[in-house]
Amino acid sequence: MKIREKKDAQGKMQKNKYSLRTRLRGWFHHGRFIGFDIQSIIMAVLTGLTITTTVVMGFLIYNRFKLAIKQTAVSNAESMIVLWIKWIQTWQASDRYLME
């Protein structure tokens, strides 16, 4: 990254206060990298596990209900076909009775 420079009132080149070095210095404290402590790491891992578990359980529940709805639709169609067959058989039987 190129560091921007500009001239001050005396004509000297002055570095921009938002240079790369200044930005990186915010991540360090007295030359040491400010790392994550163990508590932050544990919380990040647990948060990741919670999100993963929630997404997987949601997907499984969605698939379960989708399958249940499909099975209900199939059983409703089957029961309607059975009712139609019984109605047709009853109608044929009554028609035969009338013909005799």
N, C-alpha and C positions, 0 to 999 in steps of 0.2 A: 504494500500500500504506500502510495506516495504521500509524504508529509508536506502539507501546505505551508508555505511561508509567505509573510507579507512584510512590508517596510513600515517601521515605526516613524515617529516624528523626526528623529535624527537621520533617517535614511538607512538605518541598519536593518538587516534581515532578521525578522523575529518569527519564531516557530508558532504555529497555531496551537492554542491551548488544548485542542481536541485531537492531538496527534496520536498515532498508534501507540507510542510509548506511554502516553498519559492514560489512554484507555486500558492498556494492559496492566498498568500500575495499580488500577483499582481492584484487580483480582489478587493482588499480593499485598502482604502486610510486612513491612521491613524485610523485603527480599524473600519471604516465605510464601508459598502458595496457600491460600485459605482453602483448605479441603473440607470435605464433609465429615462430620463426626459420626460415630457409630449409630447414634439415635436417628439421625437423618437418613442414613442408609437403610436401617431397619424399617423406618416409616415408608421410604420409597418402595422397598420390596413388598411390604404388606399392602400398600396401595395398589401396586401392580397386580398382585395376586387377587385382591378384591375385585378390581375391574375385570380381570380375566375370568374369574369365577362368575361374576354377574352376567357377562356377555355369553358365556357358554351355557349357563342355566337358562337364560332368556331364549337362546337358540333352541335348546332342547324342549322347552315348554311350548315354543311356537310350533315345532315339528309335531309334538304330541297332539296339540289341538287341531293342527291341519289334518293329521291322519284321522283324528276322531270325527271331524266334520265330513271328511271324505267317506268314512265308514258309515256315518249316519245317512248321508245322501244315498249310498248304495243300498242300505237296508230299507230306506223309505221307498226307493224305486222297486225293490223286490216285493215289499208288502203291497204296493199299488198294483203290480203285475198279478200277484196272487189274488187280490180282490177282483180285478178285472176277469181273471180266469173263472173264479167262482160265480161272478155275475153272468158271464157268458154261458156257463154250464147250467145255471138256474134258468136262464132265458130259453136255452135249447130244450131243457126238460119241460118247461111250461108250454113251449111251442109244440112239442111232440104230444103233450097231453091234449092240447086243443085240436090237433090234427086227427086224433083217434076218435 
